[in-house]
Amino acid sequence: MQPRLWKSISSALHTDIAGGRDHPGDKRPTEAKLAARFGVGSHTLRRGTGDRVTQTFSPE
């Protein structure tokens, strides 16, 4: 079974941040640019970015 697409997006965004591609205070790409990057619609993209935000701010 293939992982959910939104989970792949969340993971890729995490990799961008952890790898230093994105830095605090950097201007973020628009939703349209991110959707084009991942080849998905806005609903799937929002699910992936929402998951990334939840993961970032959840206590471990």
C-alpha positions in Angstrom: 0.0 0.0 0.0 1.3 3.4 -1.0 1.6 6.1 1.7 -0.8 8.9 1.7 0.3 11.7 -0.6 -0.2 14.4 2.1 2.2 12.5 4.3 4.8 12.6 1.6 4.3 16.4 1.3 4.6 16.8 5.1 7.8 14.8 5.1 9.3 16.8 2.1 8.5 20.1 3.9 10.2 18.7 7.1 13.2 17.8 5.0 13.4 21.3 3.5 13.4 22.8 7.0 15.8 20.3 8.6 18.1 20.4 5.6 18.4 24.2 5.7 16.5 24.9 2.5 14.0 27.0 4.4 15.0 29.3 7.3 13.0 31.2 9.9 11.8 34.5 8.5 12.1 33.3 4.9 9.2 34.1 2.6 7.2 30.9 2.0 6.1 29.8 -1.4 2.5 30.4 -2.3 -0.1 27.7 -2.1 -0.2 27.6 -5.9 3.6 27.2 -6.2 3.7 24.4 -3.6 0.7 22.6 -5.3 2.5 22.8 -8.6 5.8 21.5 -7.0 4.0 18.4 -5.6 1.5 18.1 -8.4 -1.5 18.1 -6.1 -4.7 20.1 -5.5 -5.1 22.6 -2.7 -7.0 20.2 -0.4 -4.1 17.6 -0.4 -1.5 20.4 0.0 -3.4 21.9 3.0 -3.6 18.5 4.6 0.2 18.1 4.2 1.1 21.5 5.4 -1.4 21.3 8.3 0.2 18.0 9.4 3.7 19.6 9.3 2.5 22.5 11.5 0.9 20.0 13.9 4.1 17.9 14.0 6.3 21.0 14.5 4.3 22.3 17.5 3.4 19.0 19.2 5.2 18.2 22.4 7.2 15.0 22.3 
